[in-house]
Amino acid sequence: MTGTDPPPSLSSLASLAPSVPSRYPRRMLPQIRAALERYVDLLFEANAKFNLTAIQDRGVAWETLIVESLDLLPFLESVPAGARVVDIGSGGGVPALPLAIARPDLRFTLIDGTGKKARFLEETAAALGLENVRVLNGRSEDFAHERRVRESFDVATARAVGEVRELVELTLPLLKVGGFLLAPKGQKGEAEALAATNASSLVGGGMPEVLRVERPSEKSLVVVRVTKVEKTHTSYPRPPGKPKSDPL
């Protein structure tokens, strides 16, 4: 498949995430698929101007970015309409924008510290008509200490931002008690989850869970889930950069 080939044609989204057909009437599936394909178009157009993804092949982008994002949907099945989802280090918009397309009943906040990336996210959400998306330009460490933002979200997501022990400090202060982090990971996810046990406890989280999404003839996707069990002490997160340079 070349970089100019279209993404695989999908007769439905059932092969990507079983929760989509169960939640939406079948007549909506072509609309969801078209929006996802348009998102890939916009991502590649912007990527030609500045770096959003290292992926150059459209088919690979579909499988790696879209499919992986939608693989999180089963873990959001119990999340009610109107719930708030925060995505940190959003970059090119994965997994938040595909999820916002598939779950228009949820409210998404995307946080990125780079101005160009934040503008791309805003323009892409507008182009796709995603009224359930807002974008914040800045560091999650700073926003987590703002009264209007801290402990106001039900779910957090983060992809390719850092190890789990970094992510819990960056995301759990943003979550309500009972909310949870979903972090898609590679095969190192289990080791990262184990290494994050102490860090999670320090910021109010429970024991990190390792979840697997099985795929036909492919390696399973590892997702680490951390549920917030108590309020986060006001000393967390530490100043910008500290969670990465000196993880808990």
C-alpha positions in Angstrom: 0.0 0.0 0.0 1.4 3.4 -0.9 1.1 6.7 0.8 -1.6 7.8 -1.7 -3.8 4.7 -1.2 -7.1 5.3 0.7 -7.7 3.8 4.1 -9.2 0.3 4.1 -12.9 0.4 3.2 -15.0 -0.6 6.2 -18.5 -2.0 5.8 -19.1 -1.1 9.5 -17.1 -0.2 12.5 -17.8 -3.5 14.2 -14.4 -4.8 13.2 -12.8 -1.9 15.0 -14.8 -1.5 18.2 -17.8 -3.6 19.1 -19.3 -0.8 21.3 -19.9 1.5 18.3 -22.7 -0.5 16.6 -24.4 -1.2 19.9 -24.5 2.4 20.8 -25.5 4.0 17.5 -28.0 3.1 14.8 -26.4 1.4 11.8 -27.4 4.4 9.6 -24.8 6.5 11.5 -21.9 4.2 10.8 -21.1 5.7 7.4 -21.0 9.2 8.9 -18.6 8.1 11.6 -16.4 6.4 9.0 -16.4 9.4 6.7 -15.4 11.7 9.6 -12.6 9.4 10.6 -11.3 9.3 7.0 -11.5 13.1 6.8 -9.6 13.4 10.0 -6.8 11.3 8.5 -6.8 13.7 5.4 -6.4 16.7 7.7 -3.7 15.1 9.7 -1.6 14.3 6.6 -2.2 17.8 5.1 -0.9 19.4 8.3 1.9 16.9 8.7 3.4 18.2 5.5 3.9 21.6 7.1 5.0 20.6 10.6 5.6 17.3 12.5 2.5 15.7 13.9 3.2 12.1 13.2 6.2 10.0 12.0 3.8 7.8 10.0 3.8 8.5 6.3 1.7 5.7 5.0 -2.0 6.3 5.0 -2.9 2.6 5.6 -0.5 2.4 8.5 -2.0 5.6 9.9 -5.5 4.1 9.8 -4.4 0.9 11.5 -2.1 2.5 14.1 -3.9 5.8 14.9 -7.6 5.2 14.1 -8.0 1.5 15.1 -5.9 1.9 18.3 -8.0 4.9 19.3 -11.3 3.1 18.7 -10.0 0.1 20.6 -10.5 2.2 23.8 -14.2 2.4 23.2 -15.2 -0.8 25.0 -13.5 0.7 28.2 -15.7 3.8 27.8 -19.0 1.8 27.4 -20.0 2.5 31.0 -19.2 6.2 30.8 -22.5 8.1 30.6 -23.5 10.8 28.2 -22.2 14.2 29.2 -19.1 12.9 31.0 -15.9 14.9 30.6 -12.8 13.4 29.0 -9.3 15.1 29.1 -6.5 14.1 26.8 -3.0 15.4 27.5 -0.2 15.9 25.1 -2.7 15.6 22.3 -0.4 16.5 19.5 -2.0 15.2 16.3 -5.2 14.4 18.1 -4.9 10.7 18.9 -6.8 9.1 20.6 -9.0 12.0 21.5 -10.4 13.1 18.1 -11.3 9.6 16.8 -13.0 9.0 20.2 -14.8 12.3 20.0 -16.1 11.3 16.5 -17.3 8.0 17.8 -18.7 9.3 21.1 -20.3 12.7 20.3 -22.2 12.4 23.6 -19.0 12.9 25.6 -17.2 16.2 26.2 -13.5 16.2 25.3 -10.8 18.6 26.4 -7.5 18.4 24.5 -4.4 19.8 26.1 -1.2 20.5 24.2 1.7 22.8 25.1 2.7 23.6 21.5 0.8 26.5 19.9 0.9 25.1 16.3 -0.4 21.7 17.5 -3.2 23.4 19.5 -4.2 25.4 16.5 -4.3 22.3 14.4 -6.5 20.6 16.9 -8.9 23.6 17.1 -9.1 23.9 13.3 -9.5 20.1 12.8 -12.3 19.9 15.4 -14.1 22.8 13.7 -13.6 21.3 10.2 -15.1 18.0 11.4 -18.0 19.8 13.2 -17.0 18.4 16.6 -18.9 20.6 19.0 -18.0 18.3 21.8 -14.3 19.3 21.6 -12.4 22.2 23.2 -8.6 22.7 23.1 -6.4 24.2 25.8 -2.9 25.4 24.8 -0.5 25.0 27.8 1.0 22.5 30.2 -1.2 20.0 32.0 0.9 20.5 35.1 -0.3 24.2 35.1 -3.9 23.5 34.2 -4.1 20.9 37.0 -3.6 23.6 39.6 -6.4 25.8 38.2 -9.6 25.6 40.2 -11.9 25.3 37.2 -9.9 22.4 35.8 -8.5 20.4 38.7 -10.5 17.2 39.6 -13.2 18.1 37.0 -12.9 15.2 34.6 -14.3 11.6 34.5 -11.7 10.0 32.2 -8.2 10.9 31.1 -6.3 9.6 28.1 -2.7 9.9 27.0 -0.8 8.3 24.1 2.9 8.4 23.5 3.4 11.0 26.3 5.5 9.1 28.8 5.7 6.1 31.1 2.7 5.3 33.3 4.5 6.6 36.4 4.7 10.0 34.7 1.2 9.8 33.4 -0.5 9.2 36.7 1.1 12.4 38.1 0.0 14.4 35.0 -3.5 13.1 34.8 -4.9 12.0 38.1 -4.9 15.6 39.6 -7.3 16.4 36.7 -9.7 13.5 37.5 -12.6 13.3 39.9 -12.5 10.6 42.5 -13.8 7.5 40.7 -12.5 8.7 37.4 -9.8 6.8 35.5 -6.9 7.0 33.2 -6.7 5.0 30.0 -3.2 4.7 28.6 -2.7 2.7 25.4 0.7 1.0 25.5 2.9 -1.4 23.7 4.2 -4.6 25.0 6.1 -2.8 27.8 2.8 -1.7 29.3 2.7 -4.5 31.9 6.2 -3.6 33.2 5.3 0.1 33.2 2.1 -0.6 35.2 4.0 -2.5 37.8 6.6 0.3 38.1 3.9 2.9 38.5 2.3 1.3 41.7 4.0 3.7 44.1 3.5 6.8 41.9 -0.2 6.0 41.5 -0.7 5.7 45.3 1.1 9.1 45.9 -1.4 10.9 43.7 -4.5 9.2 44.8 -4.7 6.3 42.4 -5.4 2.6 42.9 -3.4 -0.3 41.6 -2.7 0.1 37.8 -4.6 -2.6 35.8 -3.3 -4.2 32.6 -6.0 -4.7 30.0 -5.6 -6.3 26.6 -7.5 -5.9 23.4 -7.1 -9.0 21.3 -6.8 -8.5 17.5 -7.1 -11.2 14.8 -3.6 -12.1 13.6 -2.1 -9.1 15.4 -0.4 -8.5 18.7 -2.8 -7.5 21.4 -3.0 -3.8 22.4 -2.1 -3.3 26.0 -4.1 -0.6 27.9 -3.2 0.5 31.4 -6.1 1.7 33.5 -5.7 3.6 36.7 -8.7 4.5 38.8 -8.6 7.5 41.1 -9.6 6.4 44.6 -8.9 9.5 46.7 -8.3 13.2 46.2 -4.8 14.2 45.0 -2.7 16.2 47.4 -2.3 19.9 46.3 1.5 19.4 45.9 0.8 17.3 42.7 1.5 17.6 39.9 5.0 19.1 40.4 6.2 22.0 38.2 6.3 21.5 34.4 8.9 19.0 33.3 9.5 17.5 36.8 7.2 14.5 36.3 9.3 13.5 33.3 12.8 14.3 34.5 12.2 12.9 38.0 9.3 10.4 37.9 7.7 9.5 41.3 
